[in-house]
Amino acid sequence: MAQQFVKAQIKGDKVVVFLKPSCPYCVMAQDVFSKYQFKPGHLECINISGRSDMDSLQDYFLETTGARSVPRVFIGEKCVGGGSDVQELDKSGKLKGMLESIGALQ
């Protein structure tokens, strides 16, 4: 079930952030993405807090991305990591290119 949900959400040319609002690394990732002008529907933040399948989702993240923690950030169908990873990609200039390559920016 968790696998189907995640795959359905990350399908296509968008950025998906699975997060918990109280997590400082989740806030960090959202802050980085707030600097960019996304086309409508190309940035989706999914709060997994309080979901009945939250543990299953995090177990699936561990299995597929190597980390159970949030945020789990997907650009297209590729996981690029968490908050610190997104921040580093932004600082290095690579994030903008990744976002442009999937056509997510205005």
N, C-alpha and C positions, 0 to 999 in steps of 0.2 A: 504493500500500500504506500509506504513512504517513498519507495523507489519510483512508483508511478506518478506520485504527486510532484516530486522534484523534477523528473524528466519532463512532465507536462509544463512546468513553470519555466524551465530554462530553454525550452524549444524556441528556436527562432533567433533573430538578430537583436537581442536586447541584453541589458544588464539586469541581473537579479541578485538581490542581497537578502539572504536569510539572516534574520537578526532577532535580538532581544533588546527592547528599548533601554533597559537599565545597564546594558553592557557598554563600557567606555570605548572598546574597540569597534563596536557597531556604530557608535556616535562618530568615531574617527572616520570610518568608511563613508558614512553619510555626508560628513563635512567635506571630504575630498570631492565626492560626486556633486555636491551643491555648487561647485565652481564651474561646472560645465552646463551648457545649454543642450539638453536632450530633446530630441523629437518626441512628441507625445507618444506615450506607450512604450518607450525604449528604456526606461528605468523603473524597476519594480522592487519595492522593499516589502518583504514578507515577514511579519512578526510571528515567530513560532512560540512565543511565550504563552503558556496556558492551553496550548493545543493538546488534544488527547493523544496525538501521535508525536509529540515533541521528542520523546526519547528515541523513538524509532527513526525519526528524521536525523537526529544527531548520530545515531548508530550508522545510518546509511552514509552520512557525511564522512565518518571515520573510515568506513569501508572503501569509499570511492575517492576521497581527497586526502586521506592520511591524518585528518584532524576532526575531532568531534565538536570543537568549540565553534562559536559564532563570533563574528559574521563569517559566513561562507559566501564568497562573492564569485559569481559566474559572469563572464563576458562571452556572450554566445553560449555555447554548451561547455566551455572550458572553465574550470575553477582556477582562479588566480590567487586564491588564498583568503586571508583575513584583512583586518583593518590596517595593520602595519605593512602588509604586502601591498595593499592598494596605495598607501601613503608613499611607499618607496617607488612604486611604478610611476606615480604622479611626479615626484621629485626628479626622477631620471628622465622624464619626458616621454616615457614609453606608453603611459596610460592613454594619452590623447590619441596616439596612433592606433592603439587597440580599439578605442571607441570609434574612431573614424573608419577603421577597416570593416566594422560591422554596420556602418551607416547609422549609428545611434545619435550622432550630433547634428544640430541644426546648422 
